[in-house]
């Protein structure tokens, strides 16, 4: 009987009942989040999400420009972000990838941590059509691989309308 039910379920498409990851919108960006993450706070330009275990949170923010920023403008924005991170957490270490330009869409990834506090963080700046979206994920006491997995879900899950 069990085999018959499994066959019927497979025929109707119930074998792949994995939950759809939650999606959140900020500006013109739709961002997929890891399963179980929930919205904690929302403002016009900022959205805060929390992981199910409460040890990680993501801040999604948006900034709009009245003119098209150049790639050099974007690189300056990225440097300002990295400088602010270092200034706010003087004991942290930060690694960043060079800013990139993919057919007029600009991006930059960075990550780091604070060993004393047990904090890890990762950020992605994405500029497309005069709109900068920043994805920032941070965690306390979380395994770095788990953190990286959550961050990758956010970074890979961004689409623009």
Phi and psi restraints in degrees (value plus and minus 20) as a CYANA .aco file:
   2 UNK   PHI     -80.8   -40.8
   2 UNK   PSI     -62.3   -22.3
   3 UNK   PHI     -83.2   -43.2
   3 UNK   PSI     -57.8   -17.8
   4 UNK   PHI     -84.9   -44.9
   4 UNK   PSI     -63.7   -23.7
   5 UNK   PHI     -84.0   -44.0
   5 UNK   PSI     -60.0   -20.0
   6 UNK   PHI     -84.0   -44.0
   6 UNK   PSI     -61.5   -21.5
   7 UNK   PHI     -83.3   -43.3
   7 UNK   PSI     -62.0   -22.0
   8 UNK   PHI     -85.2   -45.2
   8 UNK   PSI     -64.5   -24.5
   9 UNK   PHI     -80.9   -40.9
   9 UNK   PSI     -61.7   -21.7
  10 UNK   PHI     -84.1   -44.1
  10 UNK   PSI     -59.3   -19.3
  11 UNK   PHI     -87.2   -47.2
  11 UNK   PSI     -52.8   -12.8
  12 UNK   PHI    -112.0   -72.0
  12 UNK   PSI     -26.3    13.7
  13 UNK   PHI      73.6   113.6
  13 UNK   PSI       0.7    40.7
  14 UNK   PHI    -108.4   -68.4
  14 UNK   PSI     -19.0    21.0
  15 UNK   PHI     -94.3   -54.3
  15 UNK   PSI     -44.5    -4.5
  16 UNK   PHI    -128.6   -88.6
  16 UNK   PSI      52.6    92.6
  17 UNK   PHI    -121.3   -81.3
  17 UNK   PSI       8.3    48.3
  18 UNK   PHI     -83.5   -43.5
  18 UNK   PSI     118.5   158.5
  19 UNK   PHI     -84.3   -44.3
  19 UNK   PSI     123.3   163.3
  20 UNK   PHI     -91.4   -51.4
  20 UNK   PSI     113.8   153.8
  21 UNK   PHI     -83.7   -43.7
  21 UNK   PSI     127.1   167.1
  22 UNK   PHI     -87.0   -47.0
  22 UNK   PSI     125.9   165.9
  23 UNK   PHI    -140.2  -100.2
  23 UNK   PSI     123.9   163.9
  24 UNK   PHI    -151.7  -111.7
  24 UNK   PSI     125.7   165.7
  25 UNK   PHI    -134.9   -94.9
  25 UNK   PSI     114.8   154.8
  26 UNK   PHI    -163.7  -123.7
  26 UNK   PSI     107.1   147.1
  27 UNK   PHI      40.3    80.3
  27 UNK   PSI    -153.2  -113.2
  28 UNK   PHI    -115.5   -75.5
  28 UNK   PSI     -10.9    29.1
  29 UNK   PHI    -117.8   -77.8
  29 UNK   PSI     114.9   154.9
  30 UNK   PHI    -128.1   -88.1
  30 UNK   PSI     106.5   146.5
  31 UNK   PHI    -146.1  -106.1
  31 UNK   PSI     104.5   144.5
  32 UNK   PHI    -100.2   -60.2
  32 UNK   PSI     117.4   157.4
  33 UNK   PHI    -133.3   -93.3
  33 UNK   PSI     140.3   180.3
  34 UNK   PHI     -81.3   -41.3
  34 UNK   PSI     133.9   173.9
  35 UNK   PHI     -75.2   -35.2
  35 UNK   PSI     116.2   156.2
  36 UNK   PHI      69.5   109.5
  36 UNK   PSI     -31.5     8.5
  37 UNK   PHI     -91.1   -51.1
  37 UNK   PSI     120.0   160.0
  38 UNK   PHI    -149.0  -109.0
  38 UNK   PSI     134.0   174.0
  39 UNK   PHI     -92.7   -52.7
  39 UNK   PSI     113.2   153.2
  40 UNK   PHI    -129.2   -89.2
  40 UNK   PSI     -57.6   -17.6
  41 UNK   PHI    -177.6  -137.6
  41 UNK   PSI     122.6   162.6
  42 UNK   PHI    -158.2  -118.2
  42 UNK   PSI     117.7   157.7
  43 UNK   PHI    -151.9  -111.9
  43 UNK   PSI     157.9   197.9
  44 UNK   PHI     -76.8   -36.8
  44 UNK   PSI     -59.8   -19.8
  45 UNK   PHI    -136.2   -96.2
  45 UNK   PSI      -9.6    30.4
  46 UNK   PHI    -170.2  -130.2
  46 UNK   PSI     122.6   162.6
  47 UNK   PHI    -157.7  -117.7
  47 UNK   PSI     110.6   150.6
  48 UNK   PHI    -133.6   -93.6
  48 UNK   PSI     110.7   150.7
  49 UNK   PHI    -140.1  -100.1
  49 UNK   PSI     134.6   174.6
  50 UNK   PHI    -149.8  -109.8
  50 UNK   PSI     122.2   162.2
  51 UNK   PHI     -91.6   -51.6
  51 UNK   PSI     135.9   175.9
  52 UNK   PHI     -77.2   -37.2
  52 UNK   PSI     -54.9   -14.9
  53 UNK   PHI    -105.5   -65.5
  53 UNK   PSI     -23.7    16.3
  54 UNK   PHI      57.1    97.1
  54 UNK   PSI     -19.0    21.0
  55 UNK   PHI    -110.5   -70.5
  55 UNK   PSI     -28.8    11.2
  56 UNK   PHI    -152.8  -112.8
  56 UNK   PSI     131.2   171.2
  57 UNK   PHI    -161.1  -121.1
  57 UNK   PSI     135.5   175.5
  58 UNK   PHI    -142.7  -102.7
  58 UNK   PSI     118.5   158.5
  59 UNK   PHI    -136.6   -96.6
  59 UNK   PSI     101.1   141.1
  60 UNK   PHI    -127.9   -87.9
  60 UNK   PSI     106.7   146.7
  61 UNK   PHI    -154.4  -114.4
  61 UNK   PSI     139.3   179.3
  62 UNK   PHI    -155.9  -115.9
  62 UNK   PSI     123.0   163.0
  63 UNK   PHI    -157.4  -117.4
  63 UNK   PSI     111.4   151.4
  64 UNK   PHI    -128.3   -88.3
  64 UNK   PSI     127.4   167.4
  65 UNK   PHI    -137.4   -97.4
  65 UNK   PSI     127.2   167.2
  66 UNK   PHI    -101.1   -61.1
  66 UNK   PSI     -34.2     5.8
  67 UNK   PHI    -156.1  -116.1
  67 UNK   PSI     142.9   182.9
  68 UNK   PHI     -93.2   -53.2
  68 UNK   PSI      94.1   134.1
  69 UNK   PHI     -88.2   -48.2
  69 UNK   PSI     123.5   163.5
  70 UNK   PHI     -99.7   -59.7
  70 UNK   PSI     150.4   190.4
  71 UNK   PHI     -83.9   -43.9
  71 UNK   PSI     -56.6   -16.6
  72 UNK   PHI     -83.8   -43.8
  72 UNK   PSI     -59.2   -19.2
  73 UNK   PHI     -79.7   -39.7
  73 UNK   PSI     -64.3   -24.3
  74 UNK   PHI     -82.4   -42.4
  74 UNK   PSI     -63.9   -23.9
  75 UNK   PHI     -81.5   -41.5
  75 UNK   PSI     -56.4   -16.4
  76 UNK   PHI     -85.3   -45.3
  76 UNK   PSI     -62.3   -22.3
  77 UNK   PHI     -78.4   -38.4
  77 UNK   PSI     -63.3   -23.3
  78 UNK   PHI     -82.3   -42.3
  78 UNK   PSI     -63.4   -23.4
  79 UNK   PHI     -84.6   -44.6
  79 UNK   PSI     -59.3   -19.3
  80 UNK   PHI     -81.5   -41.5
  80 UNK   PSI     -60.2   -20.2
  81 UNK   PHI     -83.8   -43.8
  81 UNK   PSI     -65.1   -25.1
  82 UNK   PHI     -84.9   -44.9
  82 UNK   PSI     -61.7   -21.7
  83 UNK   PHI     -82.0   -42.0
  83 UNK   PSI     -61.4   -21.4
  84 UNK   PHI     -84.1   -44.1
  84 UNK   PSI     -60.1   -20.1
  85 UNK   PHI     -82.1   -42.1
  85 UNK   PSI     -63.8   -23.8
  86 UNK   PHI     -86.7   -46.7
  86 UNK   PSI     -59.5   -19.5
  87 UNK   PHI     -86.8   -46.8
  87 UNK   PSI     -60.8   -20.8
  88 UNK   PHI     -95.4   -55.4
  88 UNK   PSI     -44.6    -4.6
  89 UNK   PHI    -154.4  -114.4
  89 UNK   PSI      58.6    98.6
  90 UNK   PHI     -82.5   -42.5
  90 UNK   PSI     -40.1    -0.1
  91 UNK   PHI    -112.6   -72.6
  91 UNK   PSI     -15.0    25.0
  92 UNK   PHI    -112.0   -72.0
  92 UNK   PSI     142.4   182.4
  93 UNK   PHI    -133.1   -93.1
  93 UNK   PSI     126.3   166.3
  94 UNK   PHI    -155.2  -115.2
  94 UNK   PSI     116.2   156.2
  95 UNK   PHI    -142.3  -102.3
  95 UNK   PSI     118.8   158.8
  96 UNK   PHI    -155.6  -115.6
  96 UNK   PSI     131.1   171.1
  97 UNK   PHI    -110.5   -70.5
  97 UNK   PSI     134.1   174.1
  98 UNK   PHI     -82.8   -42.8
  98 UNK   PSI     126.8   166.8
  99 UNK   PHI     -81.1   -41.1
  99 UNK   PSI     128.3   168.3
 100 UNK   PHI    -150.1  -110.1
 100 UNK   PSI     136.3   176.3
 101 UNK   PHI    -145.2  -105.2
 101 UNK   PSI      90.9   130.9
 102 UNK   PHI    -130.9   -90.9
 102 UNK   PSI      72.7   112.7
 103 UNK   PHI      34.9    74.9
 103 UNK   PSI      26.1    66.1
 104 UNK   PHI      66.9   106.9
 104 UNK   PSI     -21.3    18.7
 105 UNK   PHI    -124.7   -84.7
 105 UNK   PSI     102.0   142.0
 106 UNK   PHI    -121.5   -81.5
 106 UNK   PSI     129.1   169.1
 107 UNK   PHI    -174.8  -134.8
 107 UNK   PSI     139.9   179.9
 108 UNK   PHI    -177.2  -137.2
 108 UNK   PSI     117.9   157.9
 109 UNK   PHI    -131.5   -91.5
 109 UNK   PSI     125.0   165.0
 110 UNK   PHI    -170.2  -130.2
 110 UNK   PSI     139.9   179.9
 111 UNK   PHI    -174.4  -134.4
 111 UNK   PSI     146.6   186.6
 112 UNK   PHI    -199.0  -159.0
 112 UNK   PSI    -186.2  -146.2
 113 UNK   PHI    -189.9  -149.9
 113 UNK   PSI     151.2   191.2
 114 UNK   PHI    -150.1  -110.1
 114 UNK   PSI      83.7   123.7
 115 UNK   PHI     -82.3   -42.3
 115 UNK   PSI     -58.2   -18.2
 116 UNK   PHI     -81.9   -41.9
 116 UNK   PSI     -63.1   -23.1
 117 UNK   PHI    -107.5   -67.5
 117 UNK   PSI     -33.2     6.8
 118 UNK   PHI      53.1    93.1
 118 UNK   PSI       6.8    46.8
 119 UNK   PHI    -122.1   -82.1
 119 UNK   PSI     118.0   158.0
 120 UNK   PHI    -142.4  -102.4
 120 UNK   PSI     130.1   170.1
 121 UNK   PHI    -170.7  -130.7
 121 UNK   PSI     134.3   174.3
 122 UNK   PHI    -165.5  -125.5
 122 UNK   PSI     126.1   166.1
 123 UNK   PHI    -157.6  -117.6
 123 UNK   PSI     131.7   171.7
 124 UNK   PHI    -156.6  -116.6
 124 UNK   PSI     101.3   141.3
 125 UNK   PHI    -123.1   -83.1
 125 UNK   PSI     107.6   147.6
 126 UNK   PHI    -151.7  -111.7
 126 UNK   PSI      96.8   136.8
 127 UNK   PHI    -134.3   -94.3
 127 UNK   PSI     102.8   142.8
 128 UNK   PHI    -166.1  -126.1
 128 UNK   PSI     108.3   148.3
 129 UNK   PHI      29.4    69.4
 129 UNK   PSI      36.5    76.5
 130 UNK   PHI      47.0    87.0
 130 UNK   PSI      -3.3    36.7
 131 UNK   PHI    -149.6  -109.6
 131 UNK   PSI     100.4   140.4
 132 UNK   PHI    -117.6   -77.6
 132 UNK   PSI     102.6   142.6
 133 UNK   PHI    -132.3   -92.3
 133 UNK   PSI     109.8   149.8
 134 UNK   PHI    -135.3   -95.3
 134 UNK   PSI     107.6   147.6
 135 UNK   PHI    -129.0   -89.0
 135 UNK   PSI     100.8   140.8
 136 UNK   PHI    -149.1  -109.1
 136 UNK   PSI      98.4   138.4
 137 UNK   PHI    -137.6   -97.6
 137 UNK   PSI     109.8   149.8
 138 UNK   PHI    -156.2  -116.2
 138 UNK   PSI     132.1   172.1
 139 UNK   PHI    -166.3  -126.3
 139 UNK   PSI     132.0   172.0
 140 UNK   PHI    -136.3   -96.3
 140 UNK   PSI     107.7   147.7
 141 UNK   PHI      44.0    84.0
 141 UNK   PSI       8.6    48.6
 142 UNK   PHI    -127.9   -87.9
 142 UNK   PSI     125.5   165.5
 143 UNK   PHI     -81.5   -41.5
 143 UNK   PSI     110.6   150.6
 144 UNK   PHI     -75.7   -35.7
 144 UNK   PSI     -54.5   -14.5
 145 UNK   PHI     -89.1   -49.1
 145 UNK   PSI     -58.9   -18.9
 146 UNK   PHI     -84.0   -44.0
 146 UNK   PSI     -62.5   -22.5
 147 UNK   PHI     -81.5   -41.5
 147 UNK   PSI     -67.3   -27.3
 148 UNK   PHI     -81.6   -41.6
 148 UNK   PSI     -58.8   -18.8
 149 UNK   PHI     -82.0   -42.0
 149 UNK   PSI     -63.8   -23.8
 150 UNK   PHI     -84.4   -44.4
 150 UNK   PSI     -65.5   -25.5
 151 UNK   PHI     -82.0   -42.0
 151 UNK   PSI     -62.6   -22.6
 152 UNK   PHI     -81.4   -41.4
 152 UNK   PSI     -58.1   -18.1
 153 UNK   PHI     -79.8   -39.8
 153 UNK   PSI     -65.6   -25.6
 154 UNK   PHI     -83.5   -43.5
 154 UNK   PSI     -70.7   -30.7
 155 UNK   PHI     -84.6   -44.6
 155 UNK   PSI     -58.8   -18.8
 156 UNK   PHI     -97.7   -57.7
 156 UNK   PSI     -39.5     0.5
 157 UNK   PHI    -114.0   -74.0
 157 UNK   PSI      -4.0    36.0
 158 UNK   PHI    -114.8   -74.8
 158 UNK   PSI     108.2   148.2
 159 UNK   PHI    -151.2  -111.2
 159 UNK   PSI     131.9   171.9
 160 UNK   PHI    -130.0   -90.0
 160 UNK   PSI     121.8   161.8
